[in-house]
Amino acid sequence: MIKRIVVSEKDKVSLERLRKFRDISVNNQPDNYKNRVVLKPWGYEYLIFENEYVAVWFLHIKHGHSTSMHCHPQKKTSLILLSGKAICNTFGHRNYLESIDAVVLEKAVFHSTKALSSSGIDVVEVETPPDKTDLVRLNDEYGRVLFGYEGMSEMHTDGLERFKHFSFETPMNSKNHTYTSSGYSISIVVVSGESKSEICKIQNNALYSLFKGQIYNSVGDIVLDVGDTEYGQTLKAKGVLGIPDTTIFLKVVNDKENPFSGAGL
């Protein structure tokens, strides 16, 4: 299941009321977020991939905890649940998620994600464009409403293995980089040049999020744009797929449900 949430009038009114509080307390930020784990009251997160179009974060949210009700005024956001069960609340929507469901949020949509599973949840967050300080909190269980994104004191650079830290660099043409955990695998895939025909090998049950380029159908309509997320079977149902140029995307597979996940793109 993929839910797509458009910005509502309540989102717009709430954001406008909060704008005067923005930047009232801006924490110091590093030059980049690579090889850092950001501790949160609900768990932790870290950057796993970034280019000029997207920043991709891995989140672990502890059981019973939730992120603040917040929005990103300038960023589209895809939230992909990798493991466990969760609820992502927006104004007027209670979105129950299981692996590998996703929620795609337009700019300025307020949302909060809560872990329902006893072992917590793992989530991938795709933000378009990259800007970690593009954050406005409406309410928060941990007292952070008038504060910006976590500062340097909450960012750890040592002992990252405690958090199962991993990250991806942009692969060379037609090469994949894959991270595998209990129940799921995540790959960064590049398709370009002579490998363009490989886009037709998209797996039905895999989930794809685009990091660069576009995927279009046989009549030239865009079926997946940067920052969007969709299942392979839905993309294939929209017609013969092609790409105009070098394309980079994330592929997520639920290995428990798909033991033959290695086949295909």
Secondary structure, DSSP 8 states (H G I E B T S, - for coil): -EEEE---HHHHHHHHHHGGGTTSS-----S--TT-EEEETTEEEEEEEE-SS-EEEEEEE-TT-B--EEE-TT-EEEEEEEESEEEEEETTEEEEEETT-EEEE-TT--EEEEE-STT-EEEEEEEES--TT--EEEE-TTS-TT--S--GGGEE-S-GGGGT--------TT-EEEEEETTEEEEEEEE-GGGGGGGGG--TT-EEEEEES-EE-TTS-EEE-BT-EEEHHHHHHT-S-B-SS-EEEEEEEETTT-TTTTS--
